[in-house]
Each structure stands twice: as C-alpha cells, then as structure tokens.
Amino acid sequence: MLRLEGLCCGYGLFRAVSDLGLEVPGGSITGLIGANGSGKSSTLMCIAGHVALQSGRIVFDEQDIGKLPATERVRRGIAISPEGRRLFKDLSVEDNLRVGGLIHEASGFKNDRDYVLSLFPRLGERLRSLAATLSGGEQQMLAIGRALMARPKLIMIDELSLGLMPRMVDLCYDALLRLKRDGLTILLVEQNTDRVLSVADRVCVLESGRTVWSGNAADARNDPSLSAAYLGLH
C-alpha cells in the first residue's frame, strides 16, 4: 500500500532522513523503530505532507503522492496520530472527533464516531469533556480516534505508549489488533520495542536517519546481534 523509494526529508538545509526505502503491505502492522533522533517522526510527518520531501518518492496505492499537499493526502486515505497527540484541548472529545471527520459529509459522523467509541469505550464516557481534562491514555485514544474519523486506508501512529500506564497501553494495542482485523494498514513508531515486535508483521530500524535493518518482525526478534545493537532486547 505504501512504498518509500530513496526518501530524503528534513527541515531547511537539515536532512533528518537519508535514502530510506520502506514497503508497508496492505492490511499489515509495520513498526518503525530506533533511538531518539533517528528520523522516525520525520519520516511519518513527511509521508503525511508536513515535512519537506527533499528527494525520493512516496508511492501510495501505486500513485506518487510526494508533491501533493497534506490535505489531499488525507483525502487519498492517509491519517496520522502525531507525537504529542496535538489535540484541540479547548474542544470537547466529540468536537475533536468531529474535526477529524470534516473531509466527509456530516451525515456520516455518527457512524464514524460510534466505530471509534466501540474501539475506545472510555471516550464514550467523556464525550462532553474538554480534551485538556483527559488522562494521558485517554488523550492517546482520542488522537487515534480523531485520525480514524478521516476513514483512512493507512493510519500512522507516532509514539503510541509514551508516558502511558501499562493498562492504557494494553487497551491501545488491543485496538490496533482490531483495526488490523478490520483491514486497516498501520505504520507504528514506538519506543517500546518489545511491544511493537509483539504485534508487527514487519519492522524497519533507523539510526541517524538511515535504515540499518528491515524485514519480518519474527526475524528481528530472533536476531541476537540486531537485538543487542538496536532494539534494546536481551
């Protein structure tokens, strides 16, 4: 569904990612992992259209989207739950969801919202609450839910478990597995390598903006040298 070919991206003269190649099969969970500063978030934001593509290609559904504005990429079926969640904190939970679905007819809002609430029942208890009053886990659920309101084919989630209590992490990962069963394609950035390797079909490991390993998640788990050098596993 998504293919990156020699992707280089960055900010002004600074290059955050160099010559990245990545394939994300439809209906899969692909993990993008690496240390802080390795270029993971920049890659996701470049795919979404928020960080400049300096060279290379972004191919989505067999179409080169590298020159399209971010809004058109959303319409094509790409949504992102960004690092830090970036919610509209002075809006209610329901209104944050409404913003996420603005590219679609208002008549479809209830069905889309109800699907999100079936994934995250806690949000149903907080629909009228301001986003600023939610716990960290609830805010993460809302950020994912807002992205889902765009009815994406591909959802990108940046730092899913960062700062969350273990129970909230469990709930979010349960939702990911359901999304996969429902046919959604997921590109996941995660610091918790144990957790991402437990659900991912494929992984790509970045270091200093470059790919150092990519392949099946099962192979990554079973590669002692890779685990010790890059994944923090023992």
Buried (B, 14 or more C-beta within 10 A) or exposed (E): BBBBBEBBBBEEEEBBBBBBEBBBEEBBBBBBBBBEEBBBBBBBBBBBBEBBBBEBEBBBBEEEBBEBEBEEBBEBBBBBBBBEBEBBEEBBBBBBBBBBBEEBEEEEBEEBBEBBBEBBEBBBEBEEBBBEEBEEBBBBBBBBBBBBBBBBBBBBBBBBBBEBEEEBBBBBBEBBEEBBEEEBBBBBBBBBBEBBBEBBBBBBBBBEBBBBBBEEBEEBBEBEEBBEEBBEBE
